[in-house]
Amino acid sequence: MCDLWCRRWKVRNRRGSWISRLYQPVFPVLVLFIARWWQRRLPDQAAPLLENGSGLSRIERVTARGLATLLTQAEHERWFADYLASMPLAGTDGTLRRLNLPLTLSAHLKTGTLRDASALAGYVHTADGRRYVVVAVANHP
């Protein structure tokens, strides 16, 4: 999630680059910004616990419901088209490039896997133009 805000403000975390050194002091500010944004926009959901914003942390936490609410809220933001375009199209690219979807569906989905947890989140599009938010998280499979 921090990656979304970092991309929006052109902050990148590349090892060895000057921007990596910039990212370290900026991250706590981004965490505070995200917490306040979350509180204003998603007051009924617990804010995520962030360590580094990469999604590769065993400390970071967000509930499936919180993530689904965030994805639903994102649909109403002015940057949503860019965000959706940045997500892999299932059956075409990303970790789900080999997924065979029915011709009546398409999906922009991200996957995540750590040793004891797997997740899938994004949007499924139907032939009649409807869009559904999908979030699945399995811990200790």
Disulfide bonds with the S-S distance in Angstrom:
none
